[in-house]
């Protein structure tokens, strides 16, 4: 097998319309032209699913989805200004990461690498 790309990432939610609105309005991601319950990044689709509708427990993604941004501090401040839940900013020595939560408690990492991988 040869994996070519990541096509989509499923994000758990209790309210798909609220999730789409947050990712659209706060993060600026466009709603999919194909499916109104999805948003698009330049290279991967985020699809929202309601696990409880399939008799699965709702558990937010605590690991996070990393979205590359031009400037982490500015992006975090945009989330904060929109009333978002900001957890903090870290510098790993090779990248800056701003940790925020969407309305369902899923972690979103606003990320920018500034040094090459060693």
N, C-alpha and C positions, 0 to 999 in steps of 0.2 A: 504494500500500500504506500502511496505517496500523497500526503495531505497537501493540498494546494493553498488553501486560505481558511481563515475562520469566517464563516458566513453570517452567523448570528450568535448572540449571547442572550440567554433567557434571564430576565430579572423578575424575581418574585414580587408580587404586589397584592394588596387587598382591593385596590381600586385602579383599574387600568387607565381610566380617563384622567384621574388625578396624576398618575405616574407620567403619562404622556405630556400632560400640561406642564409638570415640573421640569422634565428634561427639555421640553421645547422652550418654555418661558425663562427658566433660570439658567440652563446651560446653553441655550441657543441652538439645540439640535433640531433639524427639520423633521417633521412628521413624514413617514414613508408615503411615497406616492402610490404604493401598492396596498398597504395595510394600515388603516388609521390607528391601530393599537401598537404600532412600532415607530421608533425614531431611528434616524440614520446618522452615523458618523461617516467620515470620508472613506473608511475601510471596513466597517462592520455594522450590522443592524442590531439594535437593542430591541428585543421583543419582550412584552410584559405578559406574564401568565399568573393566574390565580390558583395556587396549589390547592386551596381549600375546596375549590369547585371539583377537584379530582380526588377528594377525600385524603389529601396530603396535608400535613401540618404546615402552616405558614412559618417560615424561618427566614429572616432577612439575611442577605449576603454580607457577612462580616469581613470576608477576605478582600472585597473591593474589586471594582472595575477601574483600571487606570486609563484615563483619557489625557492624551497629550495636549497641553495648552502652551501658548507662547510665553506667558509669564504667570507663574504659580501664585505669587502674592496678590496680583491684580485679580486673578480669577477667583481666589478665595474671598476677596473683598466684594466681588460681584455677588457671590452666593450669600455672604453675610448681609449685604444691602437688600437682598430679596427676601430676607427673613429666614434663610436657610440655617441648618444645624452645622456649624463649623467645629470640627474636632481639634484642628491644629495643623501646623506646618512642620515638616521635618526636612533636614538636609542629610542625605545618606553618604555624602562624600563624592557621589557621582550624579546625583539628581536631587531636585527639590520635589517634595510631595505635599500637597494640601489635601487633608482628609475632611470630607464632608459627608453628610447623610441625606439621602432623599427622604420624602415623607413617610416611606415604609420602613426606614431604618437601614436600608442598604447603603454600604459604604461606597463612595465614589472618590477616587484618588485623582486629583488634578496634578498632572505629572509633567516634569520637564527634565530631561537628561542634559547635563552640561559638561560631562567628561566622558571620554570613551570607556567602554568596558575594558577591564584589564585581564 
